[in-house]
Amino acid sequence: MKKKLNLDVKGLPQKLLGRLQKFSRYFGVIFAVLVLLTYAFLVWRINTLSQQKPSDDDVAEKLQSIKLPKIDQSVIDKIQQLQDNSVEVQTLFQQARDNPFQE
């Protein structure tokens, strides 16, 4: 009842070529299916990751690591003096206040 396995190494390349020729007809279909499956997986993964919300602990940790910039009072006084003394600087500051995104 047991079948003997015929492990003939000499005929192996011809058997492989015969199988490859059978599958070469379906190569385009197999490739398209693999590309579609990869695309579907990427869309699913992006959707999953985009819906995740950070935990409150993560947000609190990030907020604690933020350092607010500090400006010396002497620098503020110097800028105000320059603004008071020059008409050009006053108009420059006023334009910056009116439209802060204009360069």
Secondary structure, 3 states (H helix, E strand, C coil): CCCCCCCCCCCHHHHHHHHHHHHHCCHHHHHHHHHHHHHHHHHHHHHHHHCCCCCHHHHHHHHHHCCCCCCCHHHHHHHHHHHHHCHHHHHHHHHHHHCCCCC
